[in-house]
């Protein structure tokens, strides 16, 4: 099993060897080619993914355009959370932007673990708190930062994103047009 998963989980809740084995026994390792869909809009999200290598993108349709909700990079978890938890159709589509290696757990197997040991409930709560806080920070960035500040922050957090992700997706994620992003990049290069 990939050590990066347990390093990430142990940042949230310390797992003993027995708990690590229980998780390892039900995880699947999956290699996904670039441009593959993991979840289509209207489907119920039945899996939680841990990205070992690669990048995922979540987006939804709005006025005949795709709006990027998030990117998921290595050592992070991905799912359509509302759909996964409440067993309702997802508004989002999740696709692989690069060839991607994932560790996958099904909804049913996660429920099984949760009934066996309360550590999994604690872990879920910590993950929810982490991603909820990130969502609040993202909302605040739209309320308090300029487009340039949001772009600079993204580059600071993910320095190679422009090499791996099409600019149109980055612009959508940052809440701007591709033309605006191109202008910002040109001004930045001139400085």
Rosetta blueprint (number, residue, H / E / L):
1 X L
2 X L
3 X H
4 X H
5 X H
6 X H
7 X H
8 X H
9 X H
10 X H
11 X L
12 X L
13 X L
14 X L
15 X L
16 X L
17 X H
18 X H
19 X H
20 X H
21 X H
22 X H
23 X H
24 X H
25 X H
26 X H
27 X L
28 X E
29 X E
30 X E
31 X E
32 X E
33 X L
34 X L
35 X L
36 X L
37 X E
38 X E
39 X E
40 X L
41 X L
42 X L
43 X L
44 X E
45 X L
46 X L
47 X E
48 X E
49 X E
50 X E
51 X E
52 X E
53 X E
54 X L
55 X L
56 X E
57 X E
58 X E
59 X E
60 X E
61 X E
62 X E
63 X L
64 X L
65 X E
66 X E
67 X E
68 X E
69 X E
70 X E
71 X E
72 X E
73 X L
74 X L
75 X L
76 X L
77 X E
78 X E
79 X L
80 X L
81 X H
82 X H
83 X H
84 X H
85 X H
86 X H
87 X L
88 X L
89 X E
90 X L
91 X L
92 X L
93 X E
94 X E
95 X E
96 X E
97 X L
98 X L
99 X L
100 X E
101 X E
102 X E
103 X E
104 X E
105 X E
106 X E
107 X H
108 X H
109 X H
110 X H
111 X H
112 X H
113 X H
114 X H
115 X H
116 X H
117 X L
118 X L
119 X H
120 X H
121 X H
122 X H
123 X H
124 X H
125 X H
126 X H
127 X H
128 X H
129 X H
130 X H
131 X H
132 X H
133 X H
134 X H
135 X H
136 X H
137 X H
138 X H
139 X H
140 X H
141 X H
142 X H
143 X H
144 X H
145 X L
146 X L
147 X H
148 X H
149 X H
150 X H
151 X H
152 X H
153 X H
154 X H
155 X H
156 X H
157 X H
158 X L
159 X L
160 X L
161 X H
162 X H
163 X H
164 X H
165 X L
166 X L
167 X H
168 X H
169 X H
170 X H
171 X H
172 X H
173 X H
174 X H
175 X L
176 X L
177 X L
178 X H
179 X H
180 X H
181 X H
182 X H
183 X H
184 X H
185 X H
186 X H
187 X H
188 X H
189 X H
190 X H
191 X L
